[in-house]
Amino acid sequence: MARIVVASRIKQPPGYVILKIADFLWSHKTLTLTFEPLVADWRHEYCEALQGGRRMKARWICIRYYWAFAKAFGLTKIVDAVKAFVRIPTK
């Protein structure tokens, strides 16, 4: 019996959309220092899990990093609000 293989579409790498959102919301410096390293770690762990055939682990990694992004988004907003309120001079 012939086996039918359904081609799945090519997906964007993990963190692609979130990185685009962060790029829109935050400065280049914040993006470079906070969000890009987070995405690099995410992609590294995700690809390691997939390479090892651990699809559930890869999914769990995505959940963990979505949570990490939520925390980073919130924490940076709080810090920015405090800086604006206190008017801390930046170099």
C-alpha positions as CSV (number, residue, x, y, z in Angstrom):
1,M,0.0,0.0,0.0
2,A,1.4,3.4,-0.9
3,R,1.9,5.8,1.9
4,I,0.8,9.4,1.4
5,V,3.1,12.0,2.8
6,V,1.7,15.4,3.4
7,A,4.2,18.2,3.1
8,S,4.1,20.6,5.9
9,R,4.7,24.2,5.2
10,I,7.9,25.9,6.0
11,K,7.7,27.6,9.4
12,Q,9.4,30.7,10.7
13,P,12.1,29.9,13.4
14,P,11.0,30.2,17.0
15,G,10.8,33.7,18.3
16,Y,10.5,35.3,14.8
17,V,7.2,37.1,15.5
18,I,8.0,38.0,19.0
19,L,11.3,39.5,17.9
20,K,9.5,41.6,15.3
21,I,7.1,42.8,18.0
22,A,10.0,43.7,20.3
23,D,11.7,45.5,17.5
24,F,8.6,47.6,17.0
25,L,8.1,48.4,20.8
26,W,11.6,48.9,22.1
27,S,14.8,50.6,21.2
28,H,17.5,49.0,19.2
29,K,19.7,48.9,22.3
30,T,17.1,47.1,24.3
31,L,16.4,44.7,21.4
32,T,20.1,43.9,21.1
33,L,20.9,43.5,24.8
34,T,17.7,41.8,26.0
35,F,15.6,40.2,23.3
36,E,18.1,38.9,20.7
37,P,20.1,36.9,23.2
38,L,16.9,35.4,24.5
39,V,15.8,34.3,21.0
40,A,19.3,32.9,20.3
41,D,19.1,30.7,23.4
42,W,15.6,29.7,22.5
43,R,16.5,28.6,19.0
44,H,19.6,26.8,20.2
45,E,17.7,24.7,22.8
46,Y,14.8,24.2,20.4
47,C,17.0,22.8,17.6
48,E,18.9,20.6,20.0
49,A,15.6,19.1,21.2
50,L,14.4,18.5,17.6
51,Q,17.8,17.1,16.6
52,G,17.5,14.6,19.4
53,G,14.0,13.6,18.3
54,R,12.3,15.2,21.3
55,R,9.3,17.0,19.9
56,M,7.5,17.3,23.3
57,K,10.7,18.8,24.8
58,A,10.9,21.3,21.9
59,R,7.3,22.3,22.5
60,W,8.0,22.8,26.2
61,I,11.0,24.9,25.4
62,C,8.7,27.2,23.3
63,I,6.3,27.5,26.2
64,R,9.2,28.4,28.6
65,Y,10.5,31.1,26.2
66,Y,7.1,32.6,25.6
67,W,6.9,33.0,29.3
68,A,10.4,34.5,29.4
69,F,9.4,37.0,26.8
70,A,6.3,37.9,28.7
71,K,8.4,38.6,31.8
72,A,11.0,40.6,29.8
73,F,8.3,42.7,28.1
74,G,6.8,43.5,31.5
75,L,10.0,44.2,33.3
76,T,11.4,46.4,30.7
77,K,8.1,48.4,30.6
78,I,8.3,48.9,34.4
79,V,11.9,50.0,34.2
80,D,11.1,52.5,31.4
81,A,8.2,53.9,33.4
82,V,10.4,54.3,36.5
83,K,13.1,56.0,34.4
84,A,10.6,58.4,32.9
85,F,9.1,59.2,36.3
86,V,12.4,59.6,38.1
87,R,14.3,61.0,35.1
88,I,17.4,59.0,35.5
89,P,20.1,60.5,33.3
90,T,21.4,58.0,30.7
91,K,24.8,57.9,29.1
